[in-house]
Amino acid sequence: MSDADYTRKERAGTLAVWHAMLAGHLAGTDGAGLLDQLVSHRALAGPEVTFLRALIARVAGDLDSARKLIAHCLEELPGSYQFHSFAAEIGADLPPRARQVADERSRAQALIGPVRAD
């Protein structure tokens, strides 16, 4: 992975964290309309904006929509730890390739053994 690719991925991850904080603070308030503007902004695209929509749906209590949206995210990025974690939090079914990735990670973890904090 090149430095530019790493920087781009790091920036996308940081932006996703920021969006999650915004969703948590603005959903259900007078500022909720700002979230709609954010997810429709032309600068945002791809699985990151879909993930933001899933976060907003969860905060709004619409778990069915959140599950569908995170499934779409995992179809595009089946190895994303963040997407897997969120899917587990909300009880979403994993698409086939994401399920395969999760199974591979579980097998690898079983070979490595439990992680200890020393």
N, C-alpha and C positions, 0 to 999 in steps of 0.2 A: 504494500500500500504506500503510495507516495505521500509526501508531507501535505500536499494540497488536498488529497483525498481524506487524510486523517483530520485535517483542520475543518474540512467541510462536514464530516461526520460528527466531530466534536461540537461544532457550532449548531448542527441540527439537534443534537442531544440536549444541549443547553437551552435551545429555543423551546424544545418540547417541555422541559421542566418549567420554564417561565410560563408557557401556555397553561400547564396544569395548575400553577398557582393562580393565574388569572381566572381560570374556570372555577376554582374553589372559592375565590373571593367575590366574583361577580354574579355567579348563577343565583337566581332567586332574589336578586336585588334590582333596584332601579337601573343599575348599570348592565343588566343582562343583555340589553340590545347591543352593547358594545361587542359582546361575544359573537353575535350574528354578523356584525360588520367584520370582525377579525377572520372568521372562517370563510367569508366570501371574498376576502382581499386577494387581488391577483398575484401578490407576491408569495402566497402560500399555495402549495399544491402537493399532490402525492399522499403517501401514507401518513405523513406528519399532520396534515390538516384533517385527514380522516380520523386520526387518533385524537386530535383536539375535539372533534365532534363527538367521539365516543366518551371522552371525559365529561363534556358538557351534558351529554345524555345521562350519564351516571349520576352526576350532581343533581340533575333535575328529577332523578328517580325513575327514568325510563331505561330500565336494565335491558329490555328486549332490544331496543335500538342500539344501546351500547355494545351488546354482544354481537349484533350483526356488523356493526362498524369495525369492531376489533378483529372480527373474522376477515373482513376485507383487508385490513392492515396486514394481517398475517399471511394472506395470500400473496401480497406484494413483497413483504419482508419476513419470510418464515422463520428466520433465525434471530429476530430482534428480542433480546432479553426483556426490554421494557414492555413490548407488546405481549410477550408470554406471561409476564408478571401480572399485567393488567387483566388479561384473559382469565388467569387463575383467580384473581380477586373477585371478579364478577361472575364466575362460573360459566364462561363461554366455551363452546365446543371449538376445538382446533381444526382448521382445514387439514387435509391429508398431509401435505408437505410439512406444515408446522408440527403436526402430530409426530411425524417421522423425526424431525429435529429434536423434539422433546424426548422421544424414546431414546435416541442416540445419546443425548446428554445424560439421561438417567443411567444408561448402561455404563457410560464413561465414569460417572460419579460413583457407581457401584464398584468399579475396578479400582478407583483411587481410594475410596473409603471416606469416612466422615472427615470433614474439615474441622481442625481443632484450632482454637484461639489460645495460643500460649503466651 
